[in-house]
Amino acid sequence: MAIVEKVIEASPEQVWAVLADGWTYSDWVVGTVHVRDVDDAWPRVGSQLHHKAGPWPFSLQDSSTVLTCEPPRRLVIRAGLWPAGEALVVFTLEAVGAGATRVRIGEDFAAGPLRWVRNKVNDLVLHQRNKETLTRLADIAVRQKADR
């Protein structure tokens, strides 16, 4: 599993608030271009967000499902992107100092063709994608912190 981490200058509760708002996913998850719908129960276990990923006209519509929800510490999602496959995405949040959070994102292909084409190039692309995802997540959490 490829793991990327970043310290965000916001509390775990403030970072969690962004994770818990499924409508923001297309703002910070690299590759998600549109959120079509979010279950009212998001991010409770079993709830889904319905998204579109990839560039037009090759966008794929699929859903992601919450497998584990432990606010404000851990969120595990099975992210669908069929026919390419599914990824298991694990977010962990850890308080560090006053008002800061170490966020880790781990991602691995769990099903489908992408699971079988794993190599160093794919790992590097996934690592860079998740670095940018955490940068965007940080921007939103810090901005929302300032707005409060």
C-alpha positions in Angstrom: 0.0 0.0 0.0 1.4 3.4 -1.0 1.3 5.8 2.0 1.6 9.6 1.9 1.5 11.9 4.9 1.2 15.6 5.5 0.9 17.8 8.6 -2.1 20.1 8.2 -2.4 23.2 10.4 -5.9 22.4 11.6 -7.3 20.2 14.3 -8.3 16.6 13.6 -12.0 17.7 14.0 -11.5 20.4 11.4 -9.9 18.0 8.9 -12.5 15.4 9.7 -15.2 17.9 8.8 -13.9 18.0 5.3 -13.7 14.2 5.0 -17.3 14.0 6.4 -18.6 16.4 3.6 -18.9 14.1 0.6 -19.9 17.0 -1.6 -16.3 18.4 -1.4 -14.6 15.3 -2.7 -14.3 16.6 -6.2 -12.6 19.7 -4.8 -9.7 17.8 -3.2 -9.5 14.2 -4.5 -7.3 14.3 -7.6 -9.1 12.5 -10.5 -12.6 13.0 -9.2 -14.2 15.5 -11.5 -17.8 15.5 -10.2 -19.8 14.3 -7.2 -23.2 13.2 -8.5 -24.8 12.3 -5.2 -23.9 11.6 -1.5 -25.9 9.4 0.8 -27.5 11.4 3.7 -25.7 9.0 6.1 -22.2 9.8 4.7 -19.6 8.9 6.1 -21.3 6.1 8.2 -20.3 2.6 7.3 -22.1 1.4 4.2 -22.9 4.9 2.9 -21.8 5.9 -0.5 -20.9 8.9 -2.6 -21.5 8.7 -6.3 -18.8 10.3 -8.5 -17.4 10.8 -11.9 -13.7 10.4 -12.4 -11.3 11.0 -15.3 -11.3 13.4 -18.2 -14.2 13.9 -20.5 -15.2 12.1 -22.8 -13.6 9.1 -21.0 -15.1 9.8 -17.6 -16.3 6.9 -15.6 -19.3 7.0 -13.2 -19.1 4.9 -10.1 -19.5 4.9 -6.3 -17.3 4.8 -3.3 -18.4 3.0 -0.1 -17.4 3.6 3.5 -16.0 0.5 5.1 -14.7 2.0 8.4 -15.6 5.3 10.1 -14.0 6.3 13.4 -14.4 10.1 13.7 -12.1 12.0 13.9 -9.3 9.4 13.5 -9.9 6.9 10.7 -11.9 6.5 7.5 -11.6 3.6 5.1 -13.3 3.8 1.7 -13.6 1.3 -1.2 -13.3 3.6 -4.2 -14.9 2.3 -7.3 -13.6 3.0 -10.8 -15.0 0.2 -12.9 -14.1 -1.2 -15.4 -10.6 -0.2 -14.2 -11.2 -1.7 -10.7 -11.5 -0.6 -7.1 -9.0 0.9 -4.6 -8.9 0.6 -0.9 -8.2 4.1 0.6 -7.3 4.6 4.2 -7.2 8.0 5.9 -5.7 8.3 9.4 -5.6 11.5 11.4 -3.4 12.1 14.4 -3.2 15.3 16.5 0.3 16.8 16.6 0.9 19.8 18.7 -1.7 22.5 19.2 -4.2 22.7 16.3 -2.3 20.5 13.8 -3.0 17.1 12.4 -0.8 14.5 10.7 -2.9 13.0 7.9 -1.9 9.8 6.2 -3.5 8.4 3.1 -2.8 4.8 2.1 -4.1 3.5 -1.2 -3.9 0.2 -2.9 -5.8 -1.4 -5.8 -8.1 -4.0 -4.4 -9.9 -5.4 -7.5 -10.0 -5.3 -11.2 -7.3 -4.9 -13.9 -5.4 -2.2 -12.1 -4.6 -4.7 -9.3 -2.6 -6.8 -11.7 -0.6 -4.0 -13.5 1.1 -2.7 -10.3 4.6 -1.5 -10.9 7.1 1.2 -9.9 5.6 3.7 -12.4 2.1 3.2 -11.1 3.3 3.5 -7.5 5.0 6.8 -8.4 1.9 8.2 -10.1 -0.3 7.1 -7.1 2.2 8.7 -4.7 2.2 12.0 -6.6 -1.6 12.0 -6.9 -2.0 11.4 -3.2 0.5 14.1 -2.3 -1.6 16.6 -4.3 -4.8 15.2 -2.8 -3.4 16.0 0.7 -2.3 19.4 -0.4 -5.8 20.2 -1.6 -7.4 18.7 1.6 -5.1 20.9 3.7 -6.1 24.0 1.7 -9.8 23.4 2.4 -9.4 22.5 6.1 -7.2 25.5 6.8 -9.5 27.9 4.8 -12.6 26.5 6.7 -10.6 27.0 10.0 -10.0 30.6 9.1 -13.7 31.1 8.2 -14.9 30.0 11.7 
